[in-house]
Amino acid sequence: MQKLKINDEVIILAGKDKNKTGTVLKINQKKNIVIVKGINMVKKTVKPTQENPTGGILDKEQAIHISNVSLISPKTKKATRVRIETKDGKRVRVATKCGSLLK
């Protein structure tokens, strides 16, 4: 079971966007990277195409290493690690700091 999932609320632990929060858009387990909405924005130049006839410069989210993000506990609203437990025969994610279940 993954400790991070899409639409999880995370906080950035290192880099230019340290202490900012956002939601996870994509996860790549093989490369250990995540893309977080509104975090690590870069300017990307785009050539004109039929869909975008003007082209120009776009703002785009860049990937962050998975070790530089941490899940936010729903109870304390602070960074927490995640532990996998078995409850009623199902594996669930639990925040280690407060013990609350994560969806």
C-alpha positions as CSV (number, residue, x, y, z in Angstrom):
1,M,0.0,0.0,0.0
2,Q,1.3,3.5,-0.9
3,K,1.9,5.9,1.9
4,L,1.0,8.9,-0.4
5,K,-2.0,8.9,-2.7
6,I,-3.4,11.3,-5.3
7,N,-5.4,14.2,-3.7
8,D,-3.5,14.0,-0.4
9,E,-2.7,17.3,1.3
10,V,1.1,17.6,1.7
11,I,3.6,20.1,3.0
12,I,7.0,20.7,1.3
13,L,10.0,20.0,3.5
14,A,12.9,21.3,1.4
15,G,13.6,23.6,-1.6
16,K,12.4,27.0,-2.7
17,D,8.8,26.2,-1.7
18,K,9.6,25.0,1.8
19,N,6.6,25.1,4.2
20,K,4.0,25.6,1.4
21,T,1.1,23.1,1.1
22,G,-0.7,21.6,-1.9
23,T,-2.5,18.6,-3.1
24,V,-0.8,15.7,-4.9
25,L,-1.6,15.6,-8.7
26,K,0.7,12.7,-9.9
27,I,2.9,10.1,-8.3
28,N,5.7,8.2,-10.1
29,Q,6.8,5.3,-7.8
30,K,9.6,4.1,-10.1
31,K,11.4,7.5,-10.1
32,N,10.2,8.5,-6.5
33,I,8.8,11.8,-7.6
34,V,5.5,13.6,-7.1
35,I,3.8,16.6,-8.7
36,V,2.1,18.9,-6.3
37,K,-0.5,21.5,-7.4
38,G,0.9,25.1,-7.3
39,I,4.4,24.0,-6.0
40,N,7.7,24.2,-7.8
41,M,6.3,26.3,-10.7
42,V,8.6,26.8,-13.8
43,K,8.2,28.8,-17.0
44,K,7.8,26.6,-20.1
45,T,7.9,28.0,-23.6
46,V,5.4,26.5,-26.0
47,K,5.5,26.6,-29.8
48,P,2.3,27.6,-31.6
49,T,0.1,24.7,-32.5
50,Q,-3.4,24.3,-33.9
51,E,-4.9,24.0,-30.4
52,N,-2.8,27.0,-29.1
53,P,-2.1,29.3,-32.2
54,T,-0.3,32.0,-30.1
55,G,2.1,29.7,-28.3
56,G,4.0,31.7,-25.5
57,I,5.1,31.0,-22.0
58,L,3.2,28.8,-19.6
59,D,3.5,28.2,-15.9
60,K,3.8,24.5,-15.1
61,E,4.4,22.4,-12.0
62,Q,7.7,20.5,-11.9
63,A,8.3,17.2,-10.1
64,I,9.6,17.1,-6.5
65,H,11.4,14.1,-4.9
66,I,9.1,12.1,-2.7
67,S,11.4,12.5,0.3
68,N,10.9,16.3,0.2
69,V,7.1,16.1,0.9
70,S,5.2,15.0,4.0
71,L,1.6,14.3,4.5
72,I,-0.4,16.7,6.7
73,S,-2.3,15.2,9.6
74,P,-6.0,16.0,9.4
75,K,-6.2,16.5,13.2
76,T,-3.1,18.6,14.0
77,K,-2.6,20.2,10.5
78,K,1.1,19.5,10.8
79,A,3.5,17.2,8.9
80,T,3.4,13.6,9.9
81,R,4.7,10.2,8.8
82,V,2.4,7.4,7.8
83,R,2.1,4.0,9.2
84,I,0.1,1.1,7.7
85,E,-2.1,-0.9,10.0
86,T,-4.6,-3.7,9.6
87,K,-8.1,-3.0,10.9
88,D,-11.1,-5.3,10.3
89,G,-9.0,-7.2,7.8
90,K,-8.2,-4.1,5.7
91,R,-5.0,-2.2,5.5
92,V,-5.4,1.5,6.4
93,R,-3.1,4.4,6.6
94,V,-2.6,6.0,10.1
95,A,-0.9,9.3,10.9
96,T,1.9,8.5,13.4
97,K,1.8,11.8,15.4
98,C,-1.9,11.8,16.3
99,G,-3.1,8.3,15.4
100,S,-5.9,9.5,13.1
101,L,-7.0,7.4,10.1
102,L,-6.3,8.8,6.7
103,K,-8.7,8.3,3.8
